[in-house]
Amino acid sequence: MSESASIYDLLEEIDNATEGDLTLGDVTDSLKSQGFGPLIFIVAVAAILPTGAIPMVPTLCAVVISIFSIQLLFGASGPWLPKFLRDRSIKRSTFTKAKQKAQGFAKKLDKLISKRHEHLFTQFSIKLTAVCMLFLSFVIPPMEIMPFLAALPATAIALFALALIARDGIIFVAAYVLAATAVAITLYTNI
């Protein structure tokens, strides 16, 4: 994983490493050396943003997150996606607009994350996090029935990913609290 825990730098890296329309494969290839955190974060954010209200987008994001979570759980050296997902694309202009809108947020977010309580990141806790993200990815599709409800488990997944990127134990604990909240809401609403 890169020494940089900057979300802003990750956006720039994706932009600089790719040309033309952007596929999930391009993103995976450009961030492969960073590990799973940035890729899971990007996919989770797609389910949180207004794009998450588009039918089937949260479910597609959940599928990708589950694939990455399984790989993380079993100790894969780098992220891999099947061809049908690698070939999913968005237009360069759409990515550029999204990147411009996200830059201010990314800079603010970068000020909040830092290496704190790194002792929480053990081999066991990372595997437990992978299991939790996998479970949350199964919770997302049924929650898609109500617009933006799937954003709750997706936000917990994004926090887990941020914690993995920055090795930030405070965000790590917050992710577990939000994950428990998402599961409780799912059970309460009988989805």
C-alpha positions in Angstrom: 0.0 0.0 0.0 1.2 3.5 -0.8 2.5 5.7 2.1 -0.1 8.3 1.1 -3.5 7.9 2.8 -4.9 10.8 0.8 -8.2 10.3 -1.0 -7.5 13.3 -3.1 -4.2 11.7 -4.3 -6.1 8.5 -5.1 -8.5 10.4 -7.4 -5.6 12.0 -9.1 -3.8 8.7 -9.5 -6.9 7.2 -11.2 -7.2 10.2 -13.5 -3.5 10.2 -14.5 -3.3 6.4 -15.0 -6.3 6.1 -17.3 -7.3 7.5 -20.7 -10.7 7.7 -22.5 -13.7 6.2 -20.9 -13.1 4.6 -17.5 -13.7 0.9 -16.8 -13.7 -0.8 -13.4 -10.7 -2.7 -14.7 -8.8 0.6 -15.3 -9.5 1.6 -11.8 -8.5 -1.8 -10.4 -5.3 -1.7 -12.4 -4.4 1.9 -11.5 -4.8 1.2 -7.8 -3.7 -2.4 -7.5 -0.5 -1.5 -5.5 -2.7 0.4 -3.0 -4.5 -2.7 -1.8 -8.2 -3.3 -1.3 -9.1 -0.2 0.7 -9.2 2.4 -2.1 -11.1 0.2 -4.4 -13.7 -0.8 -1.8 -14.0 2.9 -0.9 -14.6 4.1 -4.4 -17.3 1.4 -5.1 -19.0 2.1 -1.7 -19.1 5.8 -2.4 -20.8 5.1 -5.7 -23.6 3.4 -3.7 -23.8 6.4 -1.3 -23.9 9.2 -3.8 -27.0 10.0 -5.9 -25.9 7.3 -8.3 -27.0 4.9 -5.5 -30.7 5.9 -6.3 -30.3 4.5 -9.9 -31.9 1.0 -9.9 -29.4 -1.9 -9.7 -26.4 0.4 -9.0 -26.2 -0.4 -5.3 -26.6 -4.1 -6.1 -23.7 -3.9 -8.6 -21.6 -2.1 -6.0 -22.5 -4.8 -3.5 -21.4 -7.5 -5.9 -18.0 -5.8 -6.4 -17.6 -5.2 -2.7 -18.3 -8.9 -2.0 -15.8 -10.0 -4.5 -13.1 -7.8 -3.0 -14.1 -8.7 0.6 -13.7 -12.5 -0.2 -10.3 -11.8 -1.7 -9.3 -9.8 1.3 -10.6 -12.5 3.6 -8.5 -15.2 1.9 -5.3 -13.1 1.8 -5.1 -12.3 -1.9 -2.1 -10.2 -2.9 -4.1 -7.8 -5.0 -7.7 -7.1 -6.2 -9.1 -9.1 -9.1 -12.4 -8.7 -10.9 -14.1 -11.0 -13.5 -14.2 -9.7 -17.1 -17.9 -8.8 -17.1 -17.3 -6.4 -14.2 -13.9 -5.2 -15.4 -15.5 -4.0 -18.6 -18.2 -1.9 -16.9 -17.5 1.7 -17.9 -18.4 5.3 -17.3 -17.7 8.2 -19.7 -14.5 10.2 -19.0 -16.7 13.4 -18.8 -18.8 11.8 -16.1 -15.7 10.8 -14.1 -14.2 14.3 -14.5 -17.4 15.9 -13.2 -17.6 13.5 -10.3 -13.9 14.0 -9.5 -14.3 17.8 -9.5 -17.3 17.6 -7.2 -15.5 15.2 -4.9 -12.2 17.1 -4.6 -13.4 19.5 -2.0 -14.9 16.7 0.1 -11.8 14.6 -0.4 -9.5 17.4 0.9 -11.7 17.8 4.0 -11.8 14.1 4.5 -8.0 13.9 4.2 -7.8 16.4 7.1 -9.8 14.0 9.3 -8.0 10.7 8.7 -4.6 9.9 10.0 -2.7 6.9 11.5 -4.3 6.4 14.9 -4.5 3.4 17.1 -2.7 1.2 14.5 -2.6 -1.6 17.1 -6.2 -2.4 16.2 -5.1 -3.6 12.7 -4.1 -7.2 13.2 -4.4 -10.0 10.8 -7.5 -11.2 12.7 -9.2 -7.8 12.8 -8.6 -7.3 9.0 -10.2 -10.7 8.3 -13.1 -9.9 10.6 -13.5 -6.6 8.7 -13.6 -8.5 5.4 -16.4 -10.8 6.8 -18.3 -7.7 8.1 -18.0 -6.0 4.7 -19.1 -9.2 2.9 -22.2 -9.4 5.2 -23.0 -5.7 4.6 -22.7 -6.3 0.9 -25.5 -8.9 1.2 -27.6 -6.4 3.1 -27.4 -3.7 0.4 -29.6 -5.3 -2.4 -32.7 -5.8 -0.2 -32.3 -2.2 1.1 -32.2 -0.9 -2.4 -36.1 -1.2 -2.4 -36.2 2.1 -0.6 -34.2 4.9 -2.3 -31.0 5.8 -0.4 -31.5 3.2 2.4 -28.7 1.2 0.9 -26.4 4.1 1.6 -26.3 3.2 5.3 -24.5 -0.2 4.9 -22.5 1.4 2.0 -21.3 4.1 4.4 -20.2 1.6 6.9 -18.2 -0.2 4.2 -16.7 3.1 3.0 -15.6 3.8 6.6 -14.0 0.3 6.9 -12.2 1.1 3.6 -11.0 4.5 4.9 -9.8 2.8 8.1 -7.8 0.3 6.0 -6.4 3.0 3.8 -5.2 5.3 6.7 -4.8 2.7 9.4 -7.1 4.9 11.5 -8.4 3.0 14.5 -11.0 5.7 15.4 -12.6 5.4 12.0 -12.3 1.6 12.3 -14.4 1.6 15.5 -16.9 4.1 14.0 -17.3 1.7 11.0 -18.2 -1.2 13.4 -20.8 1.0 15.2 -22.4 2.1 11.9 -22.3 -1.5 10.6 -24.2 -2.6 13.7 -26.7 0.2 13.2 -27.3 -0.8 9.6 -27.9 -4.4 10.6 -30.3 -3.4 13.4 -32.3 -1.2 10.9 -32.4 -4.0 8.4 -33.7 -6.4 11.1 -36.1 -3.8 12.5 -37.6 -3.0 9.1 -37.8 -6.7 8.2 -36.2 -6.2 4.8 
